[in-house]
């Protein structure tokens, strides 16, 4: 009886305990699924993956002949997973010996609460090999793309550069950043219930895909020639800076754009003051090269003919209480000689018969006071005076290339319009976009902007410009043996910041021209800012033009037009 009662009691107790357990389970289920549902969802989320993006390699940039100017190469980068580094100090000390980095800074990173930290990016390959031999827990190496510019300083202002995260910051790297950047890859890290990274077994790497390539209109050889000749001239004359632009006048394709001083895009932080592309961002008073625009307007409006005589006033002429001077005391000259001798007085007297609004129209039609729409960053409009503020003196000043600010690119494109029968082209530097496999995705063709002058005016002006490089002209040192050159010199005074007037010592020397004159293949502008040894455009800039042009026509295989030129080419 007692045993039966005991069994009955044990059964009741077991039932009660089972019931209590069931009730507790129900309560726990209610607690988890209802009262703490949001907290559970967050915990589950933390158990999923954390995705770290890895930038794809940037597309390459090459010249028109396929010569590489910018390329991305894989280099090793070191990262850490701090939660899996058992001894941050010891690990940091061992890392510092290989990475040549500060151990304290490395230790601070390894003590971070973050799942992933960069320790050093873009290592030299030998350092990565030394690191892998250490076999440190929580330390890994993955490949990243690093931008290299194999030509160093060459074309640096056009190419620009990017940052360590594969973002273009200057030049074409910035302008075409979206095209050059590849598809991002992923570094996937599994996470445990407490949000920690499961490393290394959970590590999983999805490689990025490369960006698209750019093919430029630039000719590497002509660019090299321009860079070398400009550098020599700036050094020889102890000038502050210089610019050279070489363009195809019939298409607007830029073959070269060189500047001094310059910088190495592989190490751009060395001097940020040198990043500016002066060819498109700096406006200057062009001086006598701008007489071509005033002359084009006068010829187009039939105010003067090339053979018409103009009196040079023996070197002095008064305009609104201001004396205009010529370097030589000229008497009677034809209008052609006015340009060939670069007579300020002759040009001013012609422009006095041109209505201000007409001159302003031609200035605008040739592209001044507006962007050229070149596919580069940092382009400025230049400086033009509001027509309502013009006086007779302003008109005279503009005829001589004063009281107006132009960029070098604006000027060479305006002169290219003369070479191109009056058609003003849009300059461009990218000719194609290609896939990483070489397939052409986009091709850019020449674009006509407008026609400021007729072919007859362009031809007449070309003939006048040919005389400027012949004996009696100011640009004889710009002549290229064997080829007819059409050119114009320029010597402009800069403003004296102390007096507000024009300086007697600070000059801009320039020469612009094209060849062969009867079928132009090249237009070249040389600008040398503040040369110290001499300052005339005909003696400072014209010889630079000559040396660049002579080498460029030979490189391009442009046949000489005279027997003398053919003999020189054969040599």
TORLUM-279118 format. One record per residue (C-alpha): y, x, z. Coordinates in steps of 0.5 Angstrom, whole numbers, padded with zeros to 4 digits, always signed. Example, Ala and Ser with C-alpha at 12.3 -4.5 7.8 and 13.67 -1.06 7.14 Angstrom:
BEGIN
-0009+0025+0016/-0002+0027+0014/
***
This chain:
BEGIN
+0000+0000+0000/+0005+0006+0002/+0003+0009-0005/+0004+0003-0009/+0011+0002-0005/+0013+0009-0007/+0011+0009-0014/+0015+0002-0014/+0021+0006-0011/+0021+0012-0016/+0021+0007-0022/+0027+0004-0019/+0030+0010-0018/+0028+0013-0025/+0031+0007-0028/+0038+0007-0024/+0038+0014-0026/+0037+0013-0033/+0042+0007-0033/+0047+0012-0030/+0046+0017-0035/+0046+0012-0041/+0053+0009-0038/+0056+0017-0037/+0054+0018-0044/+0057+0012-0047/+0063+0014-0042/+0063+0021-0045/+0063+0018-0052/+0069+0013-0051/+0072+0019-0048/+0071+0023-0054/+0072+0018-0060/+0077+0014-0057/+0082+0018-0052/+0081+0025-0055/+0080+0023-0062/+0087+0027-0065/+0085+0033-0060/+0078+0033-0063/+0081+0033-0070/+0085+0039-0069/+0079+0043-0066/+0075+0041-0072/+0081+0043-0077/+0081+0050-0074/+0074+0051-0075/+0075+0050-0082/+0078+0056-0087/+0085+0060-0087/+0087+0062-0094/+0091+0068-0095/+0094+0068-0102/+0093+0075-0106/+0098+0076-0112/+0095+0077-0119/+0097+0083-0123/+0104+0083-0127/+0103+0083-0134/+0105+0089-0138/+0111+0091-0141/+0111+0095-0148/+0116+0097-0153/+0115+0094-0160/+0110+0099-0162/+0105+0098-0156/+0108+0104-0152/+0107+0102-0145/+0114+0101-0141/+0111+0098-0134/+0104+0096-0132/+0101+0094-0126/+0095+0098-0123/+0090+0096-0117/+0091+0100-0111/+0088+0100-0104/+0092+0096-0098/+0089+0096-0091/+0089+0090-0087/+0087+0088-0080/+0084+0083-0076/+0087+0084-0069/+0082+0079-0065/+0076+0084-0068/+0079+0090-0066/+0076+0092-0059/+0081+0098-0057/+0087+0097-0061/+0090+0104-0058/+0084+0108-0060/+0084+0105-0067/+0091+0106-0068/+0091+0113-0067/+0085+0114-0071/+0088+0110-0077/+0095+0114-0076/+0091+0120-0078/+0089+0118-0084/+0095+0113-0086/+0100+0118-0084/+0103+0113-0080/+0106+0112-0073/+0101+0110-0068/+0105+0106-0064/+0107+0101-0069/+0100+0101-0072/+0098+0099-0064/+0103+0094-0064/+0100+0090-0070/+0093+0091-0068/+0095+0087-0061/+0098+0081-0065/+0096+0074-0064/+0095+0073-0071/+0089+0073-0075/+0091+0078-0081/+0096+0083-0081/+0098+0088-0086/+0097+0095-0083/+0099+0099-0090/+0100+0097-0097/+0099+0101-0103/+0096+0107-0101/+0094+0113-0105/+0087+0113-0107/+0085+0119-0103/+0087+0115-0096/+0083+0109-0097/+0077+0114-0098/+0078+0117-0091/+0079+0110-0088/+0073+0107-0090/+0069+0113-0088/+0072+0111-0081/+0068+0105-0081/+0073+0101-0076/+0071+0094-0073/+0077+0089-0075/+0080+0094-0081/+0079+0093-0088/+0081+0095-0095/+0083+0090-0101/+0086+0092-0108/+0093+0090-0109/+0097+0090-0116/+0102+0096-0116/+0108+0096-0121/+0108+0103-0125/+0114+0105-0130/+0110+0111-0133/+0117+0113-0137/+0121+0114-0130/+0128+0113-0131/+0128+0111-0138/+0130+0104-0140/+0130+0102-0132/+0137+0098-0132/+0133+0093-0138/+0126+0093-0134/+0129+0092-0127/+0123+0092-0122/+0120+0088-0117/+0118+0088-0109/+0112+0090-0106/+0110+0082-0106/+0110+0082-0114/+0116+0079-0114/+0121+0081-0120/+0128+0083-0117/+0132+0086-0123/+0132+0086-0130/+0127+0083-0134/+0122+0083-0128/+0127+0078-0125/+0128+0074-0132/+0121+0073-0134/+0118+0073-0127/+0115+0067-0128/+0111+0069-0134/+0109+0076-0132/+0106+0074-0125/+0099+0072-0125/+0095+0067-0122/+0094+0068-0114/+0088+0070-0111/+0085+0068-0105/+0083+0072-0098/+0079+0066-0095/+0077+0067-0087/+0073+0062-0083/+0075+0060-0077/+0072+0059-0070/+0073+0053-0066/+0078+0057-0062/+0082+0058-0068/+0080+0065-0069/+0078+0069-0075/+0071+0070-0076/+0071+0077-0079/+0068+0080-0083/+0062+0076-0085/+0066+0070-0086/+0071+0074-0091/+0071+0072-0098/+0075+0075-0103/+0077+0071-0110/+0080+0076-0115/+0087+0074-0118/+0088+0073-0125/+0093+0078-0129/+0100+0075-0132/+0102+0075-0139/+0105+0081-0142/+0112+0082-0146/+0113+0086-0152/+0120+0088-0153/+0124+0090-0159/+0126+0096-0156/+0123+0103-0160/+0121+0108-0155/+0123+0114-0159/+0130+0111-0160/+0131+0109-0153/+0129+0116-0151/+0134+0119-0156/+0139+0115-0154/+0138+0117-0146/+0138+0124-0148/+0144+0124-0152/+0148+0120-0147/+0146+0124-0141/+0148+0131-0144/+0155+0128-0146/+0156+0125-0139/+0154+0132-0136/+0158+0136-0141/+0164+0132-0140/+0163+0131-0133/+0164+0123-0134/+0163+0118-0129/+0158+0114-0133/+0156+0112-0140/+0153+0107-0144/+0149+0107-0151/+0147+0101-0155/+0143+0101-0161/+0142+0094-0165/+0139+0091-0171/+0145+0088-0174/+0141+0083-0178/+0137+0081-0173/+0140+0082-0166/+0134+0086-0164/+0136+0091-0159/+0133+0098-0160/+0136+0102-0155/+0140+0101-0149/+0141+0107-0145/+0146+0108-0138/+0148+0114-0134/+0148+0114-0128/+0141+0111-0128/+0135+0110-0123/+0128+0111-0122/+0124+0104-0122/+0118+0107-0118/+0123+0108-0113/+0129+0104-0113/+0131+0104-0106/+0134+0111-0107/+0141+0108-0109/+0142+0101-0110/+0149+0102-0113/+0145+0104-0119/+0142+0098-0121/+0147+0095-0125/+0146+0094-0132/+0153+0096-0134/+0152+0094-0142/+0152+0087-0140/+0155+0086-0133/+0162+0091-0134/+0168+0089-0137/+0173+0094-0140/+0179+0094-0144/+0176+0097-0151/+0182+0100-0154/+0182+0101-0161/+0175+0099-0163/+0178+0092-0162/+0183+0093-0167/+0177+0091-0172/+0177+0084-0169/+0185+0084-0170/+0184+0087-0177/+0178+0082-0179/+0183+0076-0177/+0188+0078-0181/+0184+0080-0187/+0180+0073-0187/+0187+0069-0186/+0190+0073-0192/+0196+0076-0188/+0195+0083-0191/+0190+0087-0196/+0187+0093-0195/+0192+0097-0200/+0198+0093-0197/+0203+0098-0195/+0206+0098-0187/+0211+0103-0184/+0209+0107-0178/+0216+0107-0175/+0215+0115-0174/+0211+0114-0168/+0215+0109-0164/+0216+0101-0164/+0219+0097-0159/+0216+0090-0157/+0219+0086-0152/+0222+0092-0149/+0216+0096-0149/+0215+0102-0153/+0209+0102-0157/+0207+0109-0159/+0202+0112-0164/+0199+0119-0163/+0202+0121-0170/+0209+0120-0173/+0206+0116-0179/+0211+0113-0184/+0208+0109-0190/+0201+0107-0189/+0196+0102-0193/+0193+0097-0188/+0186+0101-0189/+0190+0107-0187/+0192+0104-0181/+0185+0103-0178/+0183+0109-0181/+0188+0113-0177/+0188+0108-0171/+0195+0106-0172/+0197+0102-0166/+0204+0101-0169/+0201+0099-0176/+0196+0094-0172/+0201+0091-0168/+0206+0089-0174/+0200+0086-0178/+0198+0082-0172/+0206+0079-0171/+0205+0075-0177/+0198+0072-0174/+0199+0066-0170/+0197+0067-0163/+0192+0061-0163/+0189+0064-0169/+0188+0070-0166/+0185+0067-0160/+0180+0063-0165/+0177+0069-0168/+0177+0073-0161/+0172+0067-0159/+0169+0066-0166/+0167+0074-0165/+0163+0072-0158/+0169+0075-0153/+0170+0071-0147/+0163+0068-0147/+0156+0070-0146/+0152+0073-0151/+0146+0069-0149/+0142+0076-0149/+0135+0075-0145/+0137+0079-0139/+0140+0078-0132/+0147+0079-0130/+0151+0078-0136/+0158+0077-0135/+0163+0073-0140/+0168+0079-0140/+0176+0077-0139/+0180+0074-0144/+0187+0071-0142/+0189+0064-0142/+0193+0062-0149/+0198+0059-0145/+0200+0065-0142/+0200+0069-0148/+0207+0073-0150/+0209+0077-0156/+0207+0083-0152/+0200+0080-0150/+0199+0079-0157/+0201+0086-0159/+0197+0089-0153/+0190+0085-0155/+0191+0088-0162/+0191+0095-0159/+0185+0093-0155/+0189+0092-0148/+0189+0086-0144/+0182+0084-0145/+0176+0085-0142/+0169+0086-0146/+0162+0088-0145/+0159+0093-0149/+0154+0088-0151/+0159+0084-0154/+0163+0089-0157/+0157+0092-0161/+0155+0085-0163/+0162+0083-0166/+0161+0090-0170/+0154+0088-0172/+0157+0081-0175/+0161+0085-0180/+0155+0089-0182/+0151+0083-0183/+0156+0080-0188/+0160+0076-0182/+0154+0073-0179/+0154+0074-0171/+0147+0074-0168/+0144+0073-0161/+0142+0079-0158/+0135+0079-0156/+0130+0084-0152/+0123+0080-0152/+0120+0079-0158/+0113+0076-0156/+0109+0074-0150/+0102+0075-0150/+0096+0073-0146/+0092+0079-0142/+0087+0079-0148/+0093+0080-0153/+0093+0073-0156/+0100+0072-0158/+0103+0066-0154/+0110+0066-0156/+0114+0069-0161/+0122+0070-0161/+0126+0070-0168/+0133+0072-0170/+0138+0067-0168/+0145+0066-0172/+0150+0064-0167/+0156+0063-0172/+0160+0066-0178/+0167+0068-0176/+0169+0071-0182/+0166+0071-0190/+0162+0076-0193/+0168+0078-0197/+0172+0080-0191/+0166+0083-0188/+0165+0088-0194/+0173+0089-0194/+0173+0091-0187/+0166+0095-0188/+0170+0099-0194/+0176+0101-0189/+0171+0103-0184/+0167+0108-0188/+0174+0111-0189/+0175+0112-0182/+0169+0118-0182/+0172+0121-0188/+0177+0127-0188/+0183+0124-0186/+0180+0119-0181/+0179+0119-0173/+0172+0119-0173/+0170+0125-0178/+0165+0127-0172/+0161+0121-0173/+0159+0122-0180/+0151+0123-0181/+0150+0128-0187/+0146+0124-0193/+0148+0117-0190/+0154+0112-0191/+0157+0111-0184/+0162+0105-0183/+0165+0107-0176/+0171+0106-0171/+0174+0110-0165/+0177+0108-0159/+0181+0111-0153/+0183+0106-0148/+0187+0108-0142/+0184+0105-0135/+0189+0102-0130/+0192+0106-0125/+0190+0102-0118/+0196+0106-0115/+0201+0104-0120/+0198+0098-0123/+0200+0101-0130/+0196+0105-0135/+0193+0112-0132/+0195+0118-0136/+0188+0121-0134/+0183+0116-0133/+0180+0114-0140/+0175+0110-0144/+0172+0114-0150/+0168+0110-0155/+0165+0110-0162/+0162+0104-0166/+0159+0104-0172/+0153+0102-0177/+0149+0105-0182/+0147+0105-0188/+0154+0102-0189/+0152+0098-0196/+0145+0096-0192/+0146+0097-0185/+0139+0098-0181/+0143+0100-0174/+0149+0099-0171/+0151+0104-0165/+0156+0103-0159/+0157+0109-0155/+0162+0109-0149/+0164+0114-0144/+0167+0113-0138/+0173+0117-0135/+0171+0124-0139/+0174+0130-0135/+0174+0135-0141/+0177+0131-0146/+0178+0124-0148/+0179+0122-0155/+0174+0117-0158/+0173+0121-0164/+0171+0128-0160/+0167+0125-0154/+0164+0119-0157/+0163+0120-0164/+0159+0126-0164/+0154+0122-0159/+0154+0117-0164/+0152+0122-0170/+0146+0125-0166/+0143+0119-0164/+0144+0116-0171/+0141+0122-0175/+0135+0122-0171/+0134+0115-0171/+0134+0114-0179/+0129+0120-0179/+0125+0116-0174/+0125+0110-0178/+0124+0113-0185/+0131+0110-0187/+0131+0114-0194/+0138+0118-0195/+0143+0116-0200/+0145+0123-0202/+0142+0129-0205/+0144+0133-0199/+0141+0128-0194/+0134+0128-0198/+0134+0136-0197/+0136+0135-0190/+0131+0130-0189/+0125+0134-0192/+0127+0140-0187/
***
